[in-house]
């Protein structure tokens, strides 16, 4: 197992199928992800110590209680059904997540140093208010749901999050790009890719591929791995992409990003050998499966 590829269940703890915390592993500082699995009628209490959080229903609906207030997140059948309600809570919040019918719920987190903590209220982003973008063209078309992207939701300190759906046979995170240094045109950000892949009609598991490669010989990194539902890939630095969905298997990933700079920004640099593909998108047109 590559230490940056965490297979489904490999980091499970208690009610959480996936546990990646900022500072929880060597060299991993800014971002986190927990995937909570609740049975029908189940609930879990969790406190956002040192982090801000977005609760993202993957499957099912839930109620999030914070103090005396309760917030209903309508959820969805699965991640391919469209955007979902999302809840943001600031650092230090204690949340009680409960689900009458059961489901799986992602907690995307970002570490917030005390000096950089603002006064942000709890917020609910409704599914119908999530900006949905069709990016790319032809076999590079994908759908991006920008519920927690810069410019779409800014009432937070560090956290950047979005969802990407790539139809079977298509490529995304392409051209490969990086954000591992702070310049006038680039932001230093860690990134988490959490994957779900649609099963075959006969129920067989789907799969895709993820690549991360080095931008600096002083910081070598080489990841080319098959990913399946529930897998997570960590990107501490380097060119990341392409991500490829096997034909017949739509692929979803949840991206979680944060970095050390006081400014919350998402500025990237394309891989110089691949940036030319952007010029082909208009002529190719969008994939009709995402029309």
C-alpha positions in Angstrom: 0.0 0.0 0.0 1.3 3.4 -1.0 1.2 5.5 2.2 -0.6 8.2 0.3 -3.3 5.8 -1.0 -5.6 4.8 1.9 -7.9 1.9 0.8 -11.5 1.8 2.0 -11.6 0.8 5.7 -7.8 1.0 6.2 -8.2 4.0 8.6 -11.5 3.0 10.1 -12.1 3.8 13.8 -15.4 3.3 15.7 -18.3 4.6 13.7 -16.0 6.2 11.1 -15.0 4.3 8.0 -12.3 6.8 7.2 -10.3 8.9 9.6 -7.7 11.4 8.3 -7.0 14.2 10.8 -4.7 17.2 10.4 -1.5 16.3 12.2 -2.6 12.7 12.5 0.2 11.4 10.2 3.7 12.5 9.4 3.9 15.4 7.0 0.1 15.9 7.0 -0.8 19.2 8.5 -3.8 21.2 7.2 -6.7 19.0 6.0 -8.8 16.2 7.3 -11.7 13.9 6.4 -13.9 11.6 8.4 -16.6 9.4 6.8 -19.2 8.5 9.4 -21.4 5.4 8.8 -24.6 5.4 10.8 -27.2 2.6 11.0 -30.9 3.4 10.9 -31.6 5.4 14.1 -27.9 5.9 14.8 -26.1 9.0 16.0 -22.6 10.2 16.8 -21.3 13.2 18.7 -18.1 14.8 17.5 -16.3 18.0 18.4 -14.3 20.1 15.9 -11.2 20.5 18.1 -8.8 22.8 16.2 -10.6 22.5 12.9 -13.6 23.9 11.0 -15.9 21.4 9.3 -18.4 20.8 6.5 -20.8 17.9 6.9 -21.5 16.4 3.5 -24.1 13.6 3.2 -22.8 10.9 0.8 -25.9 8.7 1.1 -28.9 9.3 3.2 -30.3 12.3 5.2 -29.3 13.4 8.7 -30.0 15.9 11.4 -27.1 17.9 12.9 -27.7 19.3 16.4 -25.5 22.1 17.6 -26.5 23.3 21.1 -30.2 23.9 21.1 -30.5 24.1 17.3 -31.1 21.3 14.9 -30.4 21.4 11.2 -32.0 18.9 8.7 -29.8 17.9 5.8 -32.0 16.3 3.2 -29.1 14.2 1.7 -29.5 12.0 -1.4 -29.7 8.4 -2.5 -26.0 8.4 -3.5 -23.3 10.8 -4.6 -24.3 10.4 -8.3 -27.9 11.7 -7.7 -26.8 15.4 -7.6 -25.8 18.0 -5.1 -26.7 17.7 -1.4 -27.4 20.0 1.5 -24.2 20.8 3.4 -23.6 22.2 6.8 -20.6 24.4 7.8 -19.5 24.7 11.5 -16.6 26.8 12.9 -13.7 25.5 15.0 -14.7 24.2 18.4 -18.3 23.3 17.6 -19.8 20.1 19.1 -22.0 18.3 16.6 -24.5 15.5 17.1 -25.2 13.8 13.8 -28.2 11.5 13.7 -30.0 9.7 10.9 -33.4 8.1 11.1 -32.8 5.8 8.0 -29.0 5.6 8.3 -26.4 6.7 5.8 -22.8 7.8 5.3 -21.7 11.3 6.0 -18.4 13.0 5.2 -16.8 15.5 7.6 -14.4 17.6 5.6 -12.1 19.6 7.9 -9.3 22.2 7.9 -7.0 23.0 10.7 -7.3 26.7 11.9 -4.5 28.1 14.0 -5.9 30.3 16.9 -4.5 33.5 15.3 -6.4 32.9 12.1 -9.8 32.0 13.5 -12.6 34.3 12.5 -16.1 34.6 13.9 -18.1 32.5 11.5 -21.6 31.3 12.1 -23.0 27.9 11.5 -24.4 27.8 7.9 -26.5 25.5 5.8 -25.9 25.5 2.0 -29.0 24.0 0.4 -28.6 21.7 -2.6 -30.5 24.0 -4.9 -28.0 26.8 -4.1 -24.9 24.8 -4.9 -23.2 26.2 -8.0 -22.8 23.4 -10.5 -20.1 23.8 -13.3 -19.5 21.7 -16.3 -15.8 21.7 -16.9 -13.8 20.4 -19.8 -15.0 19.0 -23.1 -15.3 15.7 -24.9 -13.8 12.8 -22.9 -12.4 15.4 -20.5 -15.9 16.6 -19.4 -16.7 16.5 -15.7 -19.3 18.1 -13.3 -18.0 20.2 -10.4 -20.3 21.0 -7.5 -18.8 24.0 -5.8 -20.5 24.0 -2.4 -17.4 25.0 -0.5 -15.2 26.6 -3.2 -13.6 30.0 -3.0 -16.2 32.5 -4.2 -19.1 30.1 -3.7 -18.8 29.9 0.1 -16.4 32.3 1.9 -17.8 32.5 5.4 -15.0 30.3 6.8 -11.3 30.5 7.6 -9.3 27.9 5.6 -11.5 25.1 4.3 -12.0 24.6 0.5 -14.2 21.7 -0.6 -16.0 20.6 -3.7 -17.3 17.4 -5.5 -16.4 16.2 -8.9 -18.3 13.6 -11.0 -16.5 12.1 -14.0 -18.6 10.0 -16.4 -17.3 6.5 -17.2 -14.5 6.6 -19.7 -13.6 10.3 -19.1 -10.6 11.9 -17.6 -10.6 14.7 -14.9 -8.1 16.7 -13.0 -6.7 17.1 -16.5 -4.5 18.9 -17.3 -2.6 17.8 -14.3 -1.9 20.8 -12.0 -0.2 21.7 -8.8 -0.7 24.1 -5.9 2.3 23.4 -3.7 4.0 26.8 -3.4 2.9 30.3 -2.6 3.5 32.8 -5.4 1.4 35.6 -7.0 -0.2 33.0 -9.2 -0.3 29.9 -7.0 -1.6 28.9 -3.6 0.1 26.3 -1.3 -2.6 23.7 -0.5 -2.8 20.1 0.7 -5.5 18.1 -1.0 -7.6 15.1 -0.2 -9.3 13.0 -2.9 -12.1 10.7 -1.5 -13.5 8.4 -4.1 -16.7 6.6 -4.8 -17.1 4.6 -8.1 -20.4 3.4 -9.6 -20.8 -0.4 -9.7 -21.4 -2.4 -12.8 -25.0 -3.4 -13.7 -24.3 -6.9 -12.3 -23.1 -5.3 -9.0 -19.4 -5.8 -9.7 -17.1 -3.1 -8.2 -16.1 -0.1 -10.3 -12.7 1.4 -10.4 -10.6 4.3 -11.7 -7.0 5.6 -11.6 -5.3 8.5 -9.8 -1.9 9.9 -10.5 0.4 12.3 -8.5 3.9 13.0 -9.7 6.8 15.2 -8.6 7.3 18.9 -9.3 10.6 19.1 -7.4 13.4 16.5 -7.2 14.0 17.6 -3.6 10.4 16.4 -2.8 9.9 13.2 -4.8 6.4 11.8 -5.1 5.1 9.0 -7.4 1.6 7.7 -7.1 -0.2 5.9 -9.9 -2.9 3.7 -8.3 -6.2 2.1 -8.9 -9.0 3.5 -6.8 -12.3 2.0 -5.7 -15.3 3.2 -3.6 -14.2 4.4 -0.2 -10.5 4.9 -1.1 -8.7 8.1 -0.3 -5.6 9.6 -1.9 -3.6 12.3 -0.1 -1.8 15.0 -2.2 0.7 16.8 0.0 2.4 18.4 -3.1 3.2 17.6 -6.7 1.3 17.4 -10.0 -2.0 15.7 -9.5 -4.0 14.2 -12.3 -5.1 12.8 -14.5 -7.9 10.9 -12.7 -9.5 8.4 -15.1 -12.9 6.7 -14.7 -13.0 3.2 -16.2 -15.6 2.9 -19.0 -19.0 2.0 -17.6 -18.2 3.3 -14.2 -19.0 6.9 -13.3 -16.5 8.2 -10.7 -17.0 10.7 -7.9 -14.5 12.4 -5.7 -14.7 14.8 -2.8 -11.9 17.3 -2.7 -10.8 18.9 0.6 -8.1 21.6 0.5 -6.4 23.9 3.0 -2.9 25.5 3.3 -0.7 27.6 5.5 -1.3 31.0 4.0 -3.5 33.5 5.9 -5.4 34.1 2.6 -7.9 31.4 1.6 -7.3 31.1 -2.2 -7.3 28.4 -4.9 -4.7 29.3 -7.5 -3.1 26.5 -9.6 -0.4 25.9 -12.2 -1.0 23.6 -15.1 1.5 20.9 -16.0 3.3 22.6 -18.9 3.2 19.5 -21.1 -0.6 19.1 -20.7 -2.1 22.6 -20.5 -2.7 22.6 -24.3 -5.7 20.3 -23.8 -7.7 23.3 -22.5 -7.7 24.6 -26.1 -9.5 21.5 -27.4 -12.5 21.7 -25.1 -14.7 24.2 -27.0 -14.5 22.3 -30.3 -15.2 18.9 -28.5 -18.2 20.3 -26.7 -19.5 18.9 -23.4 -20.2 15.3 -22.8 -24.0 14.9 -23.4 -24.3 12.7 -20.3 -23.7 15.9 -18.3 -25.9 18.2 -20.4 
